[in-house]
Amino acid sequence: MNKVRTLFAATAIVASSAACASTSYETFDQEAQQALTPDQALELLQEGNARFVAGESIDRDLIDQQLDTADGQFPFAVVLSCLDSRSAPEVVFDQGVGDIFVGRVAGNVVDTNLLGSFEFATAAAGSKVIVVMGHTACGAVKGACDGVEVGNLTALLDEIEPAIDAVSTPAGTDRSSANADFVNRVVETNVRMQVNELLRRSDVVRGLVEEGQVKVVGAVHDLATGEVRFL
Ligand SMILES: [Zn+2]
């Protein structure tokens, strides 16, 4: 069977009123990937999240997609997310094998290895959008708020410190993990700061953004609803 462009397949599936378990859904080929604008790539993620939240995730033939992509991949997006088991990008954005690149680290903070990976994903492999996605009630952010120091985790949590410092609160406010609202404000601030860090530290990605070939956006995944809010 010829490859069906994910964009059209997804649109058709969203348009159909009944969820259909046997719907064919295949991965991107190079032509389909390159035909997408960054905004259209972002829309695909938003539509996928809407399906996930509605309980209408596509019933894919994953082994078929695995075999179909064995000779090449043309993912349309890159997502940097937290390590958290409840915030897996492929699930949250309802994507299959070969659809998106994913980088994961507790607290979704960028580092040299991740930046190199994103440069590969965009400049070499053609992805159109990079999403830095935090999530509500993040354990890494909570740990940073509480000043947790354990092994290598200490250095990782230090990366979140600037976001904590950037969130101002009235005197007497509880700035520990016990304050869920404060934690979520740090989560959002950290996402915004990591987007800025990514653009500041990667000449390659910044160049693609300036050319209009790639978009970098922040997002927060709400664990209580499944919804991803783009910033
Ligand atoms: Zn987390």
Boltz pocket constraint, residues with backbone or C-beta under 6 A from the ligand:
constraints:
  - pocket:
      binder: B
      contacts: [[A, 82], [A, 83], [A, 84], [A, 106], [A, 107], [A, 135], [A, 137], [A, 138], [A, 139], [A, 140], [A, 141]]
      max_distance: 6.0
